[in-house]
């Protein structure tokens, strides 16, 4: 087991299994991005290269990291933290293409080039928004994550117990653990384990093409 950097998970569940995928759910303001940064920071602290796909702007993400005393700016500059963010017109581009396969290719290339040991996708919901009710996009995403061999944390904005979308079932089924993040009126955050199970073996990475049109690299100069 390895430490996640997310205190409730490390205290209650002894951390995470390396190379496995975990899903963190919770509504707006629950703290999913904060937990994602803590997860990455734990990896940076042990010398790992980390990667993140996010909806947040560079300035918002770095400001959040600064509040948490995470030196994200320097890690990005040194290419120890690799960040991609969804372009503002991401939904329109995906609707026009009718598939999210190109952005998955971009993630494959990022993984192939940097071999991050930790991967965050905060949130993965846009990667399934191809206009189809089919779970094919989720299956493709699950394959890319397994291919990466990274310990992965994916966030999702809905409570699966209350609003379960069959489109995301391949992601849920491939996850070693599913956690729900809750925030009470006082602002205290708690984590509940919805499901925990043993990981499956991940396939070996192979070459993948990339068309850098759907997400953009976040850099610090």
C-alpha positions as YAML, in Angstrom:
chain: A
units: angstrom
residues:
- id: 1
  name: UNK
  ca: [0.00, 0.00, 0.00]
- id: 2
  name: UNK
  ca: [1.09, 3.60, -0.63]
- id: 3
  name: UNK
  ca: [-0.08, 6.78, 1.04]
- id: 4
  name: UNK
  ca: [-2.64, 8.73, -0.95]
- id: 5
  name: UNK
  ca: [-1.92, 12.06, 0.71]
- id: 6
  name: UNK
  ca: [-5.66, 12.33, 1.48]
- id: 7
  name: UNK
  ca: [-5.75, 12.04, 5.27]
- id: 8
  name: UNK
  ca: [-9.12, 10.27, 5.73]
- id: 9
  name: UNK
  ca: [-8.24, 7.63, 3.14]
- id: 10
  name: UNK
  ca: [-4.80, 7.03, 4.63]
- id: 11
  name: UNK
  ca: [-6.14, 6.85, 8.19]
- id: 12
  name: UNK
  ca: [-9.20, 4.70, 7.51]
- id: 13
  name: UNK
  ca: [-8.10, 2.52, 4.60]
- id: 14
  name: UNK
  ca: [-4.28, 2.39, 4.97]
- id: 15
  name: UNK
  ca: [-3.72, 4.17, 1.66]
- id: 16
  name: UNK
  ca: [-4.01, 2.88, -1.90]
- id: 17
  name: UNK
  ca: [-2.77, -0.08, -3.90]
- id: 18
  name: UNK
  ca: [-0.08, 1.08, -6.35]
- id: 19
  name: UNK
  ca: [-1.02, 0.90, -10.02]
- id: 20
  name: UNK
  ca: [-4.74, 0.82, -9.27]
- id: 21
  name: UNK
  ca: [-7.58, 3.17, -10.12]
- id: 22
  name: UNK
  ca: [-9.74, 4.98, -7.57]
- id: 23
  name: UNK
  ca: [-12.89, 7.00, -8.10]
- id: 24
  name: UNK
  ca: [-13.74, 9.99, -5.89]
- id: 25
  name: UNK
  ca: [-17.29, 11.34, -6.15]
- id: 26
  name: UNK
  ca: [-18.86, 14.43, -4.65]
- id: 27
  name: UNK
  ca: [-20.87, 17.51, -5.51]
- id: 28
  name: UNK
  ca: [-19.64, 21.02, -6.24]
- id: 29
  name: UNK
  ca: [-17.57, 22.39, -3.36]
- id: 30
  name: UNK
  ca: [-17.03, 18.99, -1.76]
- id: 31
  name: UNK
  ca: [-13.26, 19.29, -2.23]
- id: 32
  name: UNK
  ca: [-12.46, 16.93, -5.11]
- id: 33
  name: UNK
  ca: [-9.79, 19.22, -6.58]
- id: 34
  name: UNK
  ca: [-8.22, 19.73, -3.14]
- id: 35
  name: UNK
  ca: [-8.00, 15.97, -2.68]
- id: 36
  name: UNK
  ca: [-6.57, 15.61, -6.18]
- id: 37
  name: UNK
  ca: [-3.79, 18.08, -5.38]
- id: 38
  name: UNK
  ca: [-3.05, 16.33, -2.09]
- id: 39
  name: UNK
  ca: [-2.80, 13.04, -3.96]
- id: 40
  name: UNK
  ca: [-0.34, 14.55, -6.45]
- id: 41
  name: UNK
  ca: [1.65, 16.26, -3.71]
- id: 42
  name: UNK
  ca: [2.19, 12.96, -1.94]
- id: 43
  name: UNK
  ca: [3.73, 11.60, -5.12]
- id: 44
  name: UNK
  ca: [5.89, 14.67, -5.66]
- id: 45
  name: UNK
  ca: [7.15, 14.34, -2.10]
- id: 46
  name: UNK
  ca: [8.45, 10.84, -2.82]
- id: 47
  name: UNK
  ca: [10.13, 11.84, -6.09]
- id: 48
  name: UNK
  ca: [7.42, 10.63, -8.47]
- id: 49
  name: UNK
  ca: [6.42, 12.28, -11.72]
- id: 50
  name: UNK
  ca: [2.70, 13.07, -11.66]
- id: 51
  name: UNK
  ca: [0.14, 14.10, -14.27]
- id: 52
  name: UNK
  ca: [-3.27, 15.75, -14.15]
- id: 53
  name: UNK
  ca: [-6.09, 16.46, -16.58]
- id: 54
  name: UNK
  ca: [-8.31, 19.19, -15.15]
- id: 55
  name: UNK
  ca: [-11.05, 21.69, -15.90]
- id: 56
  name: UNK
  ca: [-9.41, 24.32, -13.65]
- id: 57
  name: UNK
  ca: [-7.42, 27.20, -15.06]
- id: 58
  name: UNK
  ca: [-3.70, 27.36, -14.41]
- id: 59
  name: UNK
  ca: [-4.05, 30.35, -12.07]
- id: 60
  name: UNK
  ca: [-6.90, 28.80, -10.08]
- id: 61
  name: UNK
  ca: [-5.08, 25.51, -9.71]
- id: 62
  name: UNK
  ca: [-1.81, 27.11, -8.59]
- id: 63
  name: UNK
  ca: [-3.68, 29.39, -6.19]
- id: 64
  name: UNK
  ca: [-5.41, 26.38, -4.65]
- id: 65
  name: UNK
  ca: [-2.07, 24.57, -4.38]
- id: 66
  name: UNK
  ca: [-0.49, 27.62, -2.73]
- id: 67
  name: UNK
  ca: [-3.24, 27.65, -0.09]
- id: 68
  name: UNK
  ca: [-2.39, 24.02, 0.63]
- id: 69
  name: UNK
  ca: [1.36, 24.78, 0.77]
- id: 70
  name: UNK
  ca: [1.92, 22.63, -2.30]
- id: 71
  name: UNK
  ca: [4.76, 23.89, -4.52]
- id: 72
  name: UNK
  ca: [2.94, 23.07, -7.75]
- id: 73
  name: UNK
  ca: [4.40, 25.96, -9.75]
- id: 74
  name: UNK
  ca: [7.97, 24.69, -9.38]
- id: 75
  name: UNK
  ca: [6.93, 21.09, -10.08]
- id: 76
  name: UNK
  ca: [5.28, 22.15, -13.35]
- id: 77
  name: UNK
  ca: [8.33, 24.19, -14.34]
- id: 78
  name: UNK
  ca: [10.62, 21.20, -13.64]
- id: 79
  name: UNK
  ca: [8.26, 18.83, -15.52]
- id: 80
  name: UNK
  ca: [7.75, 16.74, -12.42]
- id: 81
  name: UNK
  ca: [4.05, 17.66, -12.63]
- id: 82
  name: UNK
  ca: [2.49, 17.55, -16.10]
- id: 83
  name: UNK
  ca: [-0.86, 19.28, -16.44]
- id: 84
  name: UNK
  ca: [-3.40, 19.32, -19.25]
- id: 85
  name: UNK
  ca: [-6.62, 21.28, -19.02]
- id: 86
  name: UNK
  ca: [-9.83, 20.96, -20.98]
- id: 87
  name: UNK
  ca: [-10.05, 23.76, -23.50]
- id: 88
  name: UNK
  ca: [-12.94, 26.20, -22.92]
- id: 89
  name: UNK
  ca: [-14.61, 24.93, -26.10]
- id: 90
  name: UNK
  ca: [-13.97, 21.26, -25.27]
- id: 91
  name: UNK
  ca: [-17.66, 20.26, -25.35]
- id: 92
  name: UNK
  ca: [-18.18, 21.88, -28.75]
- id: 93
  name: UNK
  ca: [-15.12, 20.22, -30.24]
- id: 94
  name: UNK
  ca: [-16.16, 16.80, -28.95]
- id: 95
  name: UNK
  ca: [-19.71, 17.29, -30.26]
- id: 96
  name: UNK
  ca: [-18.31, 18.20, -33.65]
- id: 97
  name: UNK
  ca: [-15.98, 15.18, -33.71]
- id: 98
  name: UNK
  ca: [-18.60, 12.80, -32.28]
- id: 99
  name: UNK
  ca: [-15.91, 11.00, -30.27]
- id: 100
  name: UNK
  ca: [-13.44, 11.60, -27.44]
- id: 101
  name: UNK
  ca: [-10.84, 9.28, -28.97]
- id: 102
  name: UNK
  ca: [-8.49, 12.12, -29.94]
- id: 103
  name: UNK
  ca: [-8.23, 13.47, -26.42]
- id: 104
  name: UNK
  ca: [-7.60, 9.93, -25.16]
- id: 105
  name: UNK
  ca: [-4.76, 9.77, -27.67]
- id: 106
  name: UNK
  ca: [-3.35, 12.94, -26.11]
- id: 107
  name: UNK
  ca: [-3.44, 11.35, -22.68]
- id: 108
  name: UNK
  ca: [-1.74, 8.24, -24.07]
- id: 109
  name: UNK
  ca: [1.07, 10.35, -25.47]
- id: 110
  name: UNK
  ca: [1.49, 12.23, -22.20]
- id: 111
  name: UNK
  ca: [1.77, 8.93, -20.33]
- id: 112
  name: UNK
  ca: [4.15, 7.46, -22.87]
- id: 113
  name: UNK
  ca: [6.45, 10.47, -22.74]
- id: 114
  name: UNK
  ca: [6.54, 11.12, -18.99]
- id: 115
  name: UNK
  ca: [5.52, 7.77, -17.45]
- id: 116
  name: UNK
  ca: [3.82, 9.39, -14.44]
- id: 117
  name: UNK
  ca: [3.42, 7.22, -11.37]
- id: 118
  name: UNK
  ca: [0.28, 9.14, -10.35]
- id: 119
  name: UNK
  ca: [-2.48, 10.29, -12.67]
- id: 120
  name: UNK
  ca: [-5.47, 12.50, -11.86]
- id: 121
  name: UNK
  ca: [-8.44, 13.23, -14.11]
- id: 122
  name: UNK
  ca: [-10.55, 15.90, -12.40]
- id: 123
  name: UNK
  ca: [-13.24, 15.37, -13.66]
- id: 124
  name: UNK
  ca: [-13.53, 12.52, -16.16]
- id: 125
  name: UNK
  ca: [-17.15, 13.40, -17.04]
- id: 126
  name: UNK
  ca: [-16.24, 15.50, -20.15]
- id: 127
  name: UNK
  ca: [-14.40, 12.51, -21.61]
- id: 128
  name: UNK
  ca: [-17.68, 10.62, -21.82]
- id: 129
  name: UNK
  ca: [-19.69, 13.48, -23.31]
- id: 130
  name: UNK
  ca: [-19.70, 12.24, -26.89]
- id: 131
  name: UNK
  ca: [-23.46, 12.54, -27.29]
- id: 132
  name: UNK
  ca: [-24.01, 8.79, -27.12]
- id: 133
  name: UNK
  ca: [-25.70, 6.75, -24.36]
- id: 134
  name: UNK
  ca: [-23.20, 3.97, -25.05]
- id: 135
  name: UNK
  ca: [-20.51, 3.05, -22.46]
- id: 136
  name: UNK
  ca: [-17.90, 2.75, -25.23]
- id: 137
  name: UNK
  ca: [-16.19, 6.05, -24.28]
- id: 138
  name: UNK
  ca: [-15.94, 4.92, -20.65]
- id: 139
  name: UNK
  ca: [-14.50, 1.57, -21.76]
- id: 140
  name: UNK
  ca: [-11.86, 3.36, -23.83]
- id: 141
  name: UNK
  ca: [-10.96, 5.61, -20.91]
- id: 142
  name: UNK
  ca: [-10.68, 2.62, -18.57]
- id: 143
  name: UNK
  ca: [-8.31, 0.96, -21.04]
- id: 144
  name: UNK
  ca: [-6.10, 4.06, -21.24]
- id: 145
  name: UNK
  ca: [-5.90, 4.30, -17.46]
- id: 146
  name: UNK
  ca: [-5.02, 0.63, -17.08]
- id: 147
  name: UNK
  ca: [-2.46, 1.00, -19.88]
- id: 148
  name: UNK
  ca: [-0.77, 3.84, -17.98]
- id: 149
  name: UNK
  ca: [0.08, 1.56, -15.02]
- id: 150
  name: UNK
  ca: [-0.14, 4.70, -12.86]
- id: 151
  name: UNK
  ca: [-1.94, 4.89, -9.55]
- id: 152
  name: UNK
  ca: [-4.93, 6.90, -10.75]
- id: 153
  name: UNK
  ca: [-7.51, 9.10, -9.08]
- id: 154
  name: UNK
  ca: [-10.59, 10.04, -11.10]
- id: 155
  name: UNK
  ca: [-13.22, 12.45, -9.86]
- id: 156
  name: UNK
  ca: [-16.90, 12.59, -10.77]
- id: 157
  name: UNK
  ca: [-19.41, 15.31, -9.78]
- id: 158
  name: UNK
  ca: [-22.43, 13.10, -9.03]
- id: 159
  name: UNK
  ca: [-23.28, 10.82, -6.12]
- id: 160
  name: UNK
  ca: [-23.38, 7.37, -7.71]
- id: 161
  name: UNK
  ca: [-25.71, 6.05, -5.04]
- id: 162
  name: UNK
  ca: [-28.34, 8.66, -5.93]
- id: 163
  name: UNK
  ca: [-27.69, 9.18, -9.64]
- id: 164
  name: UNK
  ca: [-26.02, 6.22, -11.32]
- id: 165
  name: UNK
  ca: [-25.43, 6.59, -15.05]
- id: 166
  name: UNK
  ca: [-24.88, 3.27, -16.87]
- id: 167
  name: UNK
  ca: [-22.53, 5.08, -19.26]
- id: 168
  name: UNK
  ca: [-19.85, 5.19, -16.57]
- id: 169
  name: UNK
  ca: [-20.16, 1.53, -15.56]
- id: 170
  name: UNK
  ca: [-16.84, 0.47, -17.18]
- id: 171
  name: UNK
  ca: [-15.05, 3.07, -15.02]
- id: 172
  name: UNK
  ca: [-16.79, 1.95, -11.84]
- id: 173
  name: UNK
  ca: [-16.15, -1.72, -12.60]
- id: 174
  name: UNK
  ca: [-12.45, -1.13, -13.26]
- id: 175
  name: UNK
  ca: [-11.92, 0.89, -10.07]
- id: 176
  name: UNK
  ca: [-10.23, -0.74, -7.10]
- id: 177
  name: UNK
  ca: [-12.02, 1.69, -4.82]
- id: 178
  name: UNK
  ca: [-14.93, 4.11, -5.02]
- id: 179
  name: UNK
  ca: [-15.03, 6.88, -2.42]
- id: 180
  name: UNK
  ca: [-17.67, 9.51, -1.70]
- id: 181
  name: UNK
  ca: [-16.55, 12.91, -0.47]
- id: 182
  name: UNK
  ca: [-18.97, 14.72, 1.83]
- id: 183
  name: UNK
  ca: [-18.89, 18.21, 3.30]
- id: 184
  name: UNK
  ca: [-21.08, 19.19, 6.25]
- id: 185
  name: UNK
  ca: [-22.45, 22.71, 6.89]
- id: 186
  name: UNK
  ca: [-19.43, 23.55, 9.07]
- id: 187
  name: UNK
  ca: [-17.09, 22.81, 6.18]
- id: 188
  name: UNK
  ca: [-15.68, 19.58, 7.60]
- id: 189
  name: UNK
  ca: [-14.93, 17.00, 4.90]
- id: 190
  name: UNK
  ca: [-15.37, 13.26, 5.33]
- id: 191
  name: UNK
  ca: [-14.69, 10.35, 2.99]
- id: 192
  name: UNK
  ca: [-16.81, 7.22, 2.77]
- id: 193
  name: UNK
  ca: [-15.78, 4.04, 0.97]
- id: 194
  name: UNK
  ca: [-18.57, 2.91, -1.34]
- id: 195
  name: UNK
  ca: [-16.62, -0.05, -2.71]
- id: 196
  name: UNK
  ca: [-13.12, -1.50, -2.23]
- id: 197
  name: UNK
  ca: [-11.69, -4.48, -4.05]
- id: 198
  name: UNK
  ca: [-8.42, -5.92, -5.26]
- id: 199
  name: UNK
  ca: [-6.91, -4.47, -8.47]
- id: 200
  name: UNK
  ca: [-6.48, -6.36, -11.70]
- id: 201
  name: UNK
  ca: [-3.28, -6.53, -13.72]
- id: 202
  name: UNK
  ca: [-2.69, -3.64, -16.10]
- id: 203
  name: UNK
  ca: [-1.54, -4.11, -19.70]
- id: 204
  name: UNK
  ca: [1.85, -2.89, -20.84]
- id: 205
  name: UNK
  ca: [2.05, 0.56, -22.47]
- id: 206
  name: UNK
  ca: [2.51, 0.76, -26.23]
- id: 207
  name: UNK
  ca: [2.92, 3.56, -28.74]
- id: 208
  name: UNK
  ca: [0.01, 5.96, -29.29]
- id: 209
  name: UNK
  ca: [-0.57, 8.89, -31.64]
- id: 210
  name: UNK
  ca: [-1.64, 12.33, -30.48]
- id: 211
  name: UNK
  ca: [-3.56, 15.26, -31.93]
- id: 212
  name: UNK
  ca: [-3.26, 18.15, -29.47]
- id: 213
  name: UNK
  ca: [-6.56, 19.88, -30.19]
- id: 214
  name: UNK
  ca: [-8.89, 19.11, -27.31]
- id: 215
  name: UNK
  ca: [-6.73, 19.87, -24.30]
- id: 216
  name: UNK
  ca: [-3.90, 22.32, -23.79]
- id: 217
  name: UNK
  ca: [-0.64, 21.96, -21.89]
- id: 218
  name: UNK
  ca: [-0.36, 24.00, -18.70]
- id: 219
  name: UNK
  ca: [3.08, 25.53, -18.27]
- id: 220
  name: UNK
  ca: [4.76, 27.86, -15.82]
- id: 221
  name: UNK
  ca: [7.55, 30.15, -16.96]
...
